[in-house]
Amino acid sequence: MDYKNAEGYADPTPYEAVRSMEKELFKYRPIAYICSPYAGDIEVNTENARRYCRMAVNCGYIPIAPHLLFPQFMNDDIPRERELAMFFGNVLMSKCAEVWVCGDIISPGMEEEIQRAKRKNYKIRYFTERCEEVKR
């Protein structure tokens, strides 16, 4: 971007506008662990997880959804790999400011994550499938 006006003089207005935009765009964002169903209808559940991640971004958070990442290279149908993926997810959860439980159904895997979050006293928030927050 050129920070000079039509006469060639320095113009601080565009510079300040860009700096202001950068400050807003790259300000601190806490990390939210996205806990939602994966097994069952994997296609629908994956699309829902993407929506929940987008909701987190729109709310000013950085989403972490292990069930969108680990199935890319690990097989959920192999018990040892599923166990390892759950362990990886627990490690990631420990780095997050909040755990977001999303969707209208709590799967067994989600229940494990929720119980762990409760034992560790992590902040837990609940959202419906329509991305509406509900108090529990």
C-alpha positions as CSV (number, residue, x, y, z in Angstrom):
1,M,0.0,0.0,0.0
2,D,1.3,3.4,-0.9
3,Y,1.3,5.7,2.2
4,K,1.7,8.9,0.1
5,N,-1.0,11.2,-1.2
6,A,-1.4,12.3,-4.8
7,E,1.2,15.0,-4.4
8,G,3.8,12.5,-3.1
9,Y,3.7,13.6,0.5
10,A,3.5,11.2,3.4
11,D,-0.1,10.5,4.4
12,P,-0.6,8.9,7.8
13,T,-4.3,8.2,7.2
14,P,-3.9,4.9,5.2
15,Y,-1.1,3.8,7.5
16,E,-3.2,4.3,10.6
17,A,-6.2,2.6,9.0
18,V,-4.1,-0.5,8.2
19,R,-2.5,-0.5,11.7
20,S,-5.9,-0.3,13.3
21,M,-7.3,-3.1,11.2
22,E,-4.2,-5.3,12.0
23,K,-4.6,-4.7,15.8
24,E,-8.2,-5.8,15.6
25,L,-7.5,-8.8,13.4
26,F,-4.5,-10.1,15.3
27,K,-5.5,-9.3,18.9
28,Y,-5.3,-12.0,21.6
29,R,-7.7,-14.9,21.1
30,P,-8.3,-17.6,23.7
31,I,-8.3,-21.2,22.5
32,A,-11.6,-23.2,22.6
33,Y,-11.6,-27.0,22.6
34,I,-14.5,-28.1,20.3
35,C,-16.2,-31.2,21.7
36,S,-18.9,-32.6,19.3
37,P,-20.0,-35.9,17.9
38,Y,-17.8,-37.6,15.3
39,A,-18.8,-41.3,15.0
40,G,-22.1,-42.3,13.4
41,D,-22.9,-40.0,10.5
42,I,-19.3,-38.9,10.0
43,E,-20.1,-36.6,7.0
44,V,-22.8,-34.7,8.8
45,N,-20.9,-34.6,12.1
46,T,-17.8,-33.3,10.4
47,E,-19.7,-30.6,8.7
48,N,-21.3,-29.7,12.1
49,A,-17.8,-29.6,13.7
50,R,-16.7,-27.2,11.0
51,R,-19.7,-24.9,11.8
52,Y,-18.9,-25.0,15.5
53,C,-15.3,-24.0,14.7
54,R,-16.5,-21.1,12.6
55,M,-18.8,-20.0,15.4
56,A,-15.7,-20.0,17.7
57,V,-13.8,-17.9,15.3
58,N,-16.7,-15.5,14.9
59,C,-16.8,-15.2,18.8
60,G,-13.1,-14.3,18.9
61,Y,-11.6,-17.7,19.8
62,I,-9.1,-20.1,18.2
63,P,-10.9,-23.4,17.8
64,I,-9.2,-26.8,18.3
65,A,-11.3,-29.7,17.1
66,P,-9.2,-32.9,17.3
67,H,-11.9,-35.0,15.6
68,L,-11.4,-32.9,12.5
69,L,-7.6,-33.3,12.6
70,F,-6.7,-36.8,13.8
71,P,-9.0,-38.9,11.5
72,Q,-7.0,-37.4,8.6
73,F,-4.2,-39.8,9.5
74,M,-5.4,-42.1,12.2
75,N,-8.1,-44.8,12.0
76,D,-10.9,-44.4,14.6
77,D,-11.9,-48.0,14.0
78,I,-8.6,-49.3,15.3
79,P,-8.9,-49.3,19.1
80,R,-5.3,-48.5,19.8
81,E,-5.3,-45.5,17.3
82,R,-8.6,-44.2,18.8
83,E,-7.1,-44.4,22.3
84,L,-4.0,-42.6,21.1
85,A,-6.1,-39.9,19.4
86,M,-8.1,-39.4,22.6
87,F,-4.9,-39.0,24.5
88,F,-3.7,-36.4,22.0
89,G,-7.0,-34.6,22.4
90,N,-6.6,-34.6,26.2
91,V,-3.2,-32.9,25.8
92,L,-4.7,-30.3,23.5
93,M,-7.6,-29.7,25.8
94,S,-5.1,-28.9,28.6
95,K,-3.9,-26.0,26.5
96,C,-7.4,-24.5,26.0
97,A,-9.1,-21.7,27.9
98,E,-12.5,-23.3,27.5
99,V,-14.2,-26.5,26.4
100,W,-17.2,-26.0,24.1
101,V,-19.7,-28.9,24.1
102,C,-21.6,-28.6,20.8
103,G,-24.6,-30.4,19.4
104,D,-27.8,-32.0,20.8
105,I,-26.3,-35.4,21.3
106,I,-23.5,-36.4,23.7
107,S,-21.6,-39.4,22.3
108,P,-19.6,-41.7,24.6
109,G,-16.3,-40.1,23.4
110,M,-17.7,-36.7,24.2
111,E,-18.8,-37.9,27.6
112,E,-15.2,-39.0,28.3
113,E,-14.0,-35.5,27.3
114,I,-16.6,-33.7,29.4
115,Q,-15.8,-35.8,32.5
116,R,-12.1,-35.1,32.1
117,A,-12.8,-31.4,31.7
118,K,-14.9,-31.5,34.9
119,R,-12.2,-33.3,36.9
120,K,-9.7,-30.7,35.8
121,N,-12.1,-27.8,36.5
122,Y,-11.9,-26.5,33.0
123,K,-14.5,-23.9,32.0
124,I,-17.2,-25.7,30.0
125,R,-19.8,-24.1,27.8
126,Y,-22.7,-25.9,26.0
127,F,-24.1,-25.0,22.6
128,T,-27.0,-26.5,20.7
129,E,-26.7,-27.8,17.1
130,R,-27.9,-24.3,16.1
131,C,-25.0,-22.7,17.9
132,E,-27.1,-21.3,20.6
133,E,-25.5,-21.3,24.1
134,V,-27.4,-23.1,26.9
135,K,-26.7,-22.9,30.6
136,R,-26.3,-26.2,32.5
